[in-house]
């Protein structure tokens, strides 16, 4: 199935909640939405009296992401939303505007299913998994929390960037990123988080995430998949995506990593020297959607295409319209070809019929010889002579009545001549 949708709540949506966004996406005829985890505000507090004994899944007042508990004089952070809250625990809550609590997240997931809007989530755009600084710890928390929320919404994937990796420190950065992601995926498995963790290809050389680097990470770490940002790949490869075959070759490279479902981003892009300068609306960049639409119409892959263009849902709808137009033309063309082939087959069948009867093309006139036979009933009009086979001259008498008809015509002509 081919899905189109925006990266975030549609710009044209009157409300700014996820509920409003899902309804609006469905109303626009789109069927995917990537939830944006932005403006993440973390609040630490102690549990209220009525919250003690409940699990984070049951608390209605806040979106509780972690429970901080002291065990053997050490603080332990519990991330399972099924853990019961104790009186002396500390709570880490998330105020991001995404949802008030886990109950609402589950409702949004059900709503997405009913409206056939596939949900996913993008972590904050600035990520640093390479430096092992205090910021790295916060970024790792964001990925974990995104995993929990996406799981509650029945989402398909968490999309993340990996961080800066300038050439001078690329080797060490790669090592740190690998270790940090491995740790996250260990937690992912322990908590039975169902969505995949996706690494998005980057648009600049100093940001870790070339196609080769992403695939290498996916090779090393189980449960991770590549996320193809076509604009980023196009920029890093100096405008390489021009023809349908270019898109086909790119997707072929990642096919074995995606478990039957491609997750991608598309937008326009301005680039220079193998680096993205800025993301643009699709019509403003040199990356065209039509070649990809041709590939989609030909191959019909299972793919989600998220519009990360500044125009969000407008370009998502533009891509859908272009794809449907290309598909319609292809189907119409195939229909004409089938019709012409059918006509040729019928002609061949007629020729085979004559040959089967032992007739050559020259013998085809024999068919009109069969027509004079029905003329024999003409003598039937002569009541008695029709019974006798020997009175074949009977047809001559009918010719005599024709003669008297002609005489009146002849006198008229001679009268004119005499005068």
C-alpha positions, 0 to 999 in steps of 0.5 A: 500500500502507498501512503501519503501524509504530513510531518506534523499537524496540518497547517490548515487544521483549525485545532492544534491537538493530535486529535484535530490533526488526525481528523484533518488528515483523514478529511484531506484524503491522506492516510499517514501522519508523523507526530512531531515530538517538539518542545519537550518539557520535563517536569519532576514531581512527587505523586499525589495521594490518589496516584499512589497504587496506580500505574502511569497508564492509569493516571489521568492528570499527567503523562508520566514517562518514568518513576524514580525509585531509591533501591539500595541507596541508589536511584533507579529509573523505571520506564515501564508504564505498568509499574505501580507508583509508590508513596516515596517515588519521584515522577518524571512527567512530559508536557509536550502538548501531544497528549494529556495522558496515556489514556488519550494516547491509546484513544488516538491510536484507536482513532487512527486505526478507525480512520486508516491514518498510519501514525509514527513519531519523529524525535526532536530534530537536534540529536546528539548521540555521538558526544556522550555528553549530558545532552546525549543522555537527554537525547537517549531519554527522548528516544525511549519516551518516543518509543513508549508513546508510539507504542501506546498509539499503535504507531509503526515507527520512531524516526530519529537523527543520530547527531553530528560527526565531523570528519575529524572525530567520525570514527569515535562518533560512530563508536559512541553512536553504536554503543548508545543505540545498542543500549537503547535497543536493549531497553526497547526489547526489555520493555517490549516496544513494538514500533521499529526504530528508524535512522533517517539519512542526513542531508549534510556531510558533517551529520552522521547518516549517509546511506552507507552509515545508516545501513551499517548501523542497521546491520549491527543493531537488531530492530532498527531500520533505515528511513530514506529522506529522498531530499537528503540523499539527492543533496548528498549525491549531488542531485542523483535522483532524476529518473524512475530507475534512480529511485528504484535502485535506491530502494533496492539497496534498503529493501532487505532491511525494511521488512516489507515496508519502506518509510520515507520523507519527500520534499524539495531541496536546494543543495550545493557541493554534496550538502543540503542548503535548505528544504523547499516546497516540492515545486521549488527544488530540483528534486521532482516527484514525477519520476518517483510516481512513475516508479510507484505506479510500476512497482506498487511497493508498500511505502509511506511517504511523509511530506517534510516540505514547508507546505506539509499537507499541501505537498502531501496532497500534491504527491498523491494527485501526481501519483494517481494521475500517473497511475490512471494514465498507465491503466488506460494505456494498458487497457488500450494495449489489451483491447488491440491485442484482443482484436488481433486475436479475434482476427487470428481466430477467423483466419484459423477458421478458414484454414480449418475448413480447408479453404483458401482466401480465394474460396471466400466468395463461395459464401455468396453462392449460398445466397441464391438458394433462398431465392428459390422460394420465389416460385412458391408464389406461383401456387401450383407450379411450385409443387412440380419440380419439372415446371421450372419455366414457371419463372418466365410467366412472372416476367410477362406481367412486368412487360405490360408495366413497361409499355405505358412507360414507352408510349410516354417517351415516344410521344415526346420524340414525335412532337 
